[in-house]
Amino acid sequence: MKAAVTVHRDFVIAPIDHRLYSSFLEHLGRAVYSGIYEPGHPTADEQGFRRDVMELVKGIDTPYVRYPGGNFVSAYNWEDGVGPREERPVRLDLAWRTRESNQLGTNEFIDWCRKVGTEPMLAVNLGSRGLDAARNFLEYCNHPGGSYWSDLRKKHGWAEPHNVKLWCLGNEMDGPWQVGHMTARQYGKIANETAKAMRAFDPSLELVVCGSSNPDMPTYPQWEADVLDECYDAADHISLHMYFTNYEHNTAEYLAIPERVDRYIVTIGGVIDYIKAKKRSKKQLTISFDEWNVWYHTRLQDKETMAAQDWPEAPPVLEDIYDFEDVLQVGCILNTFIRRSDRVKIACIAQLVNVIAPIMTERGGRAWRQTIYYPLQNASLHGRGKALRLAVDVGTYDASIADDVPYLDVAGVENAEGGVTLFAVNRHQTEALDLSVALEGYAGLRLAEHVLIKHDDLRAKNTADNPDNVVPKAHSGTGVEDGRLAATLPPLSYSMIRLSA
């Protein structure tokens, strides 16, 4: 099957915000305890952070990490996680029916962020608490000193302010499962007042308000319209969440899901524009897609387990083991974010370690990269610059989610040096794609590398004993001549093709 693509250097969608490749850590399962933090582990540093995990996190160069939740944050008292560890209370977490020791809290998390070269994206509790706790939390984190909360931070051993600039105002407040769930109007008013109070402290903060937990919510997309009607000018971003499933093991349907993600983004972009026009506002809100990932491998079993568990501490739950098919899905989703980078400025894969994550660990033992680590790494390292608007001519197929799903899913990025990177997924299950790319407006581009991820078994996984079962490999036969790239993309494969200036 033939696939023709035209790339033109003047056809730019938008600059790509580097925060598109961010991630998420919640006090859930083993994401924190035996994930990033495990005192006594052979690789643990002086603060108890696992050095082996830190190196794997550095490998994907994640710009921001959202913390501490997630559903967890909606009944979380941030004060429980600061001060001397021996004085911190053990609490029952209502979101996941577990016991929280609070041995890792805000200050330690921010220290970890600095060590791995990322920035914190903190969430405030607007479920069981509200404006007052949020403003105190902000003062504790960001004020230099001379006030009650900032001096308390200094007393706890952190003399310098953390200067956290990106804050989430609650989490999934549209969900009936959420502690403190409320209507859109109720939430919009609380978010607006909280934002005003936080901006009274620092008008330069970036604030994310809660959008829909997924596009199947009965309140979607009216939720976004009502929330933004209450707080449009006080916010900077509205969040979207979505997880991707393949319970039926239908590859064609599974790989069509990005078409629905695209509609989700376009729809909420339209809601933003509607409210902006309604309010005669000059401000342009954007989207923070701050929870996304494949999540179905253990979801149903773990739902039953968590409902029956008797408040364990850091139990092994939601530990999906990803396969090669998930590489294709994650590659397509990342391509969708690149193509919609005019709307989506932040995206957080959920989560980072152990819990539906690209990185897995053993308690007291090994750490390794899951299959989905690699498309995320490729996009994060080489998908920064300007998103290019590509013209694509390729065959299509119909799915229940959408008609005319293209067999080639592709995104293009021009980097700061003038090079071009293409991220391409061949969705066809039996045919290779003979790819021809016209490089218009570019002179002297040469092939730097063609990296391919391909496995004959869709269910192939990486494990502690076989960590390199699904990995990127150099692909031959690709070349550039007379301003045209030619390549062959095997069926059901992921490619990154880098062209240097």
C-alpha positions, 0 to 999 in steps of 0.5 A, a space after each residue: 500500500 502506498 502512502 504519500 505525505 507532503 511536508 512544507 516548512 511554512 505550514 506550521 500548526 503551532 509551537 509545541 509546548 515542552 509540557 506536552 511530555 509531562 507525567 503524573 505521580 499519585 499516592 496510589 498503589 506502588 507509584 510512590 512507595 517502592 516506586 520512586 521512594 524506597 529507603 533501604 533499597 540497594 540504589 536508594 540515596 540519602 533521602 530514600 529515592 531509588 537511583 535506578 528509577 531516577 535514571 529511567 525518569 531522566 531518560 524520558 526528560 519529563 518536563 513536569 510531574 503532576 502530584 499528589 493526585 488524582 482522586 487521592 488529592 480530594 481528601 488529602 490534607 497537605 499538612 500531613 505530609 510535611 514536618 518531622 516524619 516521625 510526627 506525621 499521621 497515618 491516614 485512611 485514603 478514601 479514594 483507593 481504600 488504602 492506608 497512607 503513611 505520609 512518609 513522602 510529602 510535598 517537600 520531599 517530592 519537590 526535592 525528587 523533582 529537582 534531582 530528576 530535572 523536572 518541575 512540580 505541577 501541584 494539585 490542591 484539594 477542592 473536594 473535602 477542603 477548599 480555598 483556605 487550605 489552598 492559599 495556605 499551601 501556596 504560601 507554604 510552598 512559595 513565600 520566601 519567609 516572614 509569614 506563618 506558613 513560610 516560616 513553618 516550611 523553613 522550620 521543616 528544613 527547606 529554607 528556600 521557597 519552592 516557587 511552584 508555578 503550575 497548580 491544578 484546582 482539584 481533580 475530576 470534580 465531575 465524577 460521582 466517585 470523587 470525594 466532594 463531587 459537585 455540579 459544574 456551577 458549584 465547582 466553577 464558583 469555587 475554582 473561581 474564588 480559589 483562583 482569585 485568592 491564589 492570584 492575589 498572592 502571585 498573579 503569574 501562576 498558571 492554574 488548571 481547572 477541572 474539565 471532564 473525566 472522560 467523553 462518556 460522562 453524562 455532563 460532557 461537554 456542558 460541564 466545560 461550558 458551565 465551569 468556564 462560564 464561572 471562571 474563564 478569566 481566572 483560569 489558564 487551562 482546562 483539564 481533560 482525562 481519558 484512558 484507552 481500553 481493548 477488552 475485546 482484543 480488536 486491533 483495528 478498533 483499538 487503534 482507531 481510538 485516537 480519532 475519538 481523542 481528536 474529536 474530544 480535543 476539538 469539541 472542548 476547543 470549541 467550548 473554550 472559543 464559545 465562552 471566550 466569545 460570550 465573555 468578550 475576553 482577550 484571554 485564550 485558554 488551552 487544554 491540559 490533558 493531564 491524565 491519559 494512558 492505556 488502562 485495561 489489562 488489570 483494571 477489572 480485577 483490581 477494581 474488585 480487589 480494591 473494593 474489598 481490601 482492608 486498608 493496606 499500605 502501598 498495595 500492588 494494584 493497577 500494575 498493567 503490564 504493557 505489550 507491543 500493541 500498546 506501543 502503537 496506541 501510545 504512539 498514535 495518542 502522542 501524534 494526536 497531541 502534536 497535531 493538536 498542539 495549538 490547543 493542548 499545551 500540557 499532557 501527563 501520562 498517567 502514571 510514571 512508575 508501577 501504576 499504569 506506568 512506563 516504568 516498573 519496579 520490584 520492591 527491593 529489586 529491579 527496575 525496567 522499561 515497559 514497552 510504552 516507555 519508548 514512544 514516549 521517550 522518542 516524542 519527548 526527546 525529538 518532538 520539540 519545536 514546531 508542529 507541522 501540518 502534513 498533507 497525507 494521502 493513504 488508504 483508510 478503514 471504517 471502525 465503530 469509533 470513526 469512519 475513514 481511519 487512515 492506515 498511516 498515523 503520522 505527525 511531523 515536527 521541525 526542531 530548533 536546528 531546522 531538522 524534521 522528525 516524523 513519528 509514524 504508525 502503520 495501522 494496517 495489520 497485513 500490508 507494509 506502507 511504501 512511504 513517500 514524503 515530499 519535503 517542500 521548502 527544506 534544502 539539504 535534509 539528510 537521514 539521521 536515523 530511522 528507528 523502528 519498534 516492531 514485534 511479531 507478537 502483539 502481546 509481547 511484553 517487557 519484564 524484569 527477566 526479559 527487559 529488552 523484548 520490545 525495544 527500538 531498533 535501527 531500520 534500513 532501506 530509508 533514504 532521502 534524495 532530491 527533496 523526497 524521503 522514501 521508506 517502508 513501514 512494516 505492518 503494525 509498526 511504530 517508526 521515528 524518522 529523523 532528518 537533520 539539517 
